[in-house]
Amino acid sequence: MDLRQLEYFCAIVEAGSLSAAARRIPVAQPTLTVAMRNLEREVRTPLLIRAAPGVTPTEAGRYLHEEARRILREVANATTHLHEMARGAIGDINLSAGQVYSWGHLATVLNAVTVAAPDIHVRLSDPPPLEILRRVGVGDDDLGIVTTSDPGRLAELYGDRLEFRPLCELPIVAVLPPAFSDAPDPIGLDELRDQPWIVPATPPSFPGMASLMERMWSSRGWTPRVIRKVSASETSLPMIAGGLGVALMPNQIGSLAGRSVELRRTVETVPALIAVAVWQRERAMTPATRTFLRVLTEVHRDDVARVPQVRT
C-alpha cells in the first residue's frame, strides 16, 4: 500500500465513481481500476461495492477511507513543516548568551525573531564566556553571544574552529559606591586609584572585562593596591553598593543596581566591550539558526557598520 493508492482510493470514494474520480484527479480510468484491484488484493478484502450508478465503500472501505484521509493529512503537514524548516521558518535553536549582552539587547532580538519566524523556538542559557565557547565548539549550542574587549584576539585564540561576527559596542562607565554621590561626571580614573577595585575573574584565555581594566590601569601607570575578584560584573553590584570597591562595567549592567550605586562617565576614553556572535566553523548551520543570525545582524545593522569586523 502506497500513498498514491490511498489518494486514488479517497478520490474514488469521495467522487462516487471511477469515471468521476478520473476526471477530478485527473488520471485515466483504467489506471484507477488497476490500482484498486491491486489494493484490494493487497489488503485481502473488498473495499468497493461496484454498481451501475457508481461505487460505495464496504465496511472495510469506510475504515480505510477514514485512515487514509488521516495519513494523507499527516503527510501533507509533515511536508509543509519540512518546507518551512528548509527555509528557516521553523526549528529549535540552542543559544547561549552572556548576561551583559542579554540585559541590554536580547529582548529586542527575540522580539524581532518572533515577528520574522514565530515558529522558531529558542532555548536560552547564560553560562560564562569560556563555557559559551566550549558549548558552541562541541555542538551543544547552535549559536553563542559573548562580550569581549578584543574580538581580534578572540579570533586568534579560537578562530581555528569558531567563526566570530562583532555585533555592537557596550559602552563602559565607572560604577561607584553611594559615598561618591557628589563625584564629578565625568570622573578621572586617577581619582579612583586608591579605591579597592572589583574585577570579574575572567581567565587569561578570554579577553574580557578584566583585561580591559588592566589595560586602563597600565595606561595610567598604576595598579590598585586592593583587587577583589568576583565571578561576573553583575556579581559586583551588591559589593559596590555596600561600599566595598569600584569597578568599570558596561552601562547596561551598572544600571541594574538603580540608585544603590553611582554611575559616572570617565574622563579617559575607555574602550567599549564588543558583543560578538559565535558559531562552529565546520558545523553545517541549520536553516533556523541562519534565520536567527540574519535577524540578529539586522537588529544590529547600524552597529555592525561601525564595529570593526574580524577575520578568522
N, C-alpha and C positions, 0 to 999 in steps of 0.2 A: 504494500500500500504506500503510495507516494502522494505528495501534495497536489500534483496535477490531477490525479484520480479523484481526490477529495473535492477539488474545485469543480470538476466536471459533475460529480455526483450532486453537490449542492445546487449547481446551476439547473440540473435536470429536475430535481425535486421542487425547487422554487418556481421554475417556469411551467411545470406541469406536463411537459412532453419533451422528447428528444429534439424534435424539429424546432420548437420554440427556443430551447436552450442553445441549439446550434446557431440560431440567428443572433442570440443575445451575446454569446461569448466573444467573437464568432469562431466556431470550429465546425468542420464538416461532420454531418450527422453520422456517417459510417465510423468516423473516429470515436465519437461518443459511444456508439453501440459496442465497438470492440473494447473500449475502456471499461464499460460497465460489465460486460461479460467477464473480462479478466478480474475485475474487482470482486464480483460475486463468487468466482471460482476460488479466489484467494481467501475470502472470509468464510467460504463453505456454507453460505446460506443466501437465499434470495433477498434482495434489497428493494426491488421494484416490482409492483404489480402492473403489467402491461395490458392495456385495453384500447379499444378503438378511440375513445376520446382523449387518451393520454396515459400518463403513468401516475401511480401513487405509491408512497413508500410502505413497505411492510413494517411490522413492529421492529425488526432489526434495522430496517432502513431509517425509521424515525429516530432510533437511538444513534445510528451513525451520523445522521444529519446534524443532530444536536452537538455531538462530539466534534464533528468535522468543522462546524462553524466556530467552536471554541478554539480548536487547534489553528485554524486559519487566522483568527483574530490575534492569537498569541504570536504567530509567525510574523504577521504584519507589524505588530507592536515591537517585536524584537528587531525587525529590520529597520523600522523608524528610529528606534533607540540607537542602533549601531551607526546609522547615518548621522544622527546628532552627535554621537561620540566622536565620529570621524572628523566632524567639522568643529569640534571643541566646545559644543554647547552643553554637553552632559559629561559628568565624570566626578571622581573624587580626587582631591589634592591633599597631600600631607605637606603642610607649611610650618616651618619653624622660624620665628622672628624674635629678635631681641626686644626687650621691654622698652628700650629708649625709642626705637622706631615705632613700636606698637602704640604707645601712648600718644604720639604726635600725629601719625599718619594712617595707621592700619584701618581704622574705621572708615575713612574716606575710600580707601582701596576696596574694602569688602563691599561697601555700598555700590561702588561702580561695577564690580564683578556681578553683583546680584542683578543690576539693571541689564548688563550685557548678556549674561548667561545665568538665569536664575536656577538652573538645574545643576550647576557646579557646586559641589559641597566641599567646604574647606575644613580640614582637621588641623587645628592650630595648637602649637606648643611654643613655649618661650624659654628654651634652655640657654645656658651661657654660650658665648660666641664660638669657642672651640668645639663645643658639643654640637652646635649647629653645623659647623663644617664637617664634623665626623659623620653626622646623620645623613647629610646630603651626599657625602663621599661614598658611603656604603649603600646608599639607595633606600634608607629608611624614610627619608623625606624627599619629595619631588623638588622642592624649592626652599631656599632659605634667605633670610634678610639679616645681615649683620651691620653693625656700625663700627667704623674703623677710622683711625687718624691718618692712615696711609694706604689707600687702595692699591697703589703700585707695589708696595712691599707685600701686601696680602697676595697679590698675583705672583710675585716672585717666589713666595713660600709654598703656595698651594696650586699654582696655575697648571701644573702637570696633569692634574686630574679634575680641576674645578674651573668653571667659567664665572667671570665676575662682570656685573654691569652696575656702575655707580648710578644712583637714583637722585639723591638730593643732599643738600647740606643741612646739618643740625647745629645752629649757632650756639656758641658756648657763653655762659655767664658765670660770674662768681656767686656762689651760694654761701651766705654768711649767717651767723647766729643772730638772734634778736638784738643782742647788745650793739650790733652795727646799724641800728635803725637810723642813726644820723650820719652814716658813712656817705661820702660823695658818690655821685653816679655820673660818669664812670669812676671807678676806683683803680688806682695803680697796684700792680701785683706786689711791688716793693713794700707797700703798706701792710701786706699780709705775711711778710717773710717770717715774722716771729710767732705766727699762729701755728698751732698744730694743723696739719693738713690731712684730710681723709681721702684715701685713694683706693679705687677699686683694684682688687688683686688680680689684674689681668696677667696671664702668663706671658713671658718674653716672646713666645712664638706667635703672639697675636698683637698686632699694633693697634691698641685701643686707647681708652681714656688715660690710663696710667702713663703710657709712653708720651702722650700729648702733654701731660702735666710735667713730666721730667724734661721735655724739650723746652717748655716755658721757663722752668727754674734755671736750666742751663743757660738760656739766653739772657737771664738777669744776673747770672754769676753767683747764685746761691742755691742752697738746698735746705728745706725746712729741718729744724732740729728734731721735731716730732712728726712722724708719719704714721698714721693709723690706717691699717688695711681693712677693707670691707669686701664683701662678695660682689657687690654691684653698686653703681652710682645711687640708685634709688634707696639702697640699704643705708646709705649715709645720712639721709634726710633727718631721721629722728635724732641722730647723734649731733648733727649741726644745730637742730632746733634746741637741743639740750646744752648747747654751748661748748661742745667737745672738739670743735675744729671748723675749718673752712674747706671749700672744695671748688673746683671747676667742674661744670657738667652742662649737658645740653639744656637749653631753656625749658624744653617740654617737661623734663624730669624735675627740674627745680620748681616749676610752677605747681607740681602736685602737692607740695607742702603748704601752699597757700600763704597765709600771713604768719606761719610759725617760723619762717626763715626770711632773710632779706636777699633779694636778687639785685645784682649790680652788673652793669656792663664793665668792661675793663678798658683802661687807657691803652694798654698794649693790644695789638691785633692778635687775638688767639685764633688759630686755625679751627674751622668748624670740623666736627666729625662728619663723615660721609656715610650715608646709608647705601649699602651695596646688596644687590640681588646676587645669589649664587646658586648654581646648579651643576650637576655632574657632567663633565665633558664628554664621556664616552657613552652615557646612557641615552637611549632614544627618548626624547621628551614626549609625553602623552599630549594628544590634542587639547585636553582640558588645561594642562599646565601651560601650553603655548598660549591659550586664550588668557589665562591668568597673567602671564608675563606680559602679554600685549597690553592688557588693561592697566597693569601696574606701571608700565612705561608711559602709557598715555596720561595717567594721573599725574605723573611727574615730568610730563613733556617739557615744560618750560625750565624745570630744574635740571633735567638731563642735558639740556643745551648749554647750561652754564658750568656743569661739573665735568672736569677732565675725565675722559674715558680711559680705561686701562687696556693694555694689550697683554694677552696671555699666550 
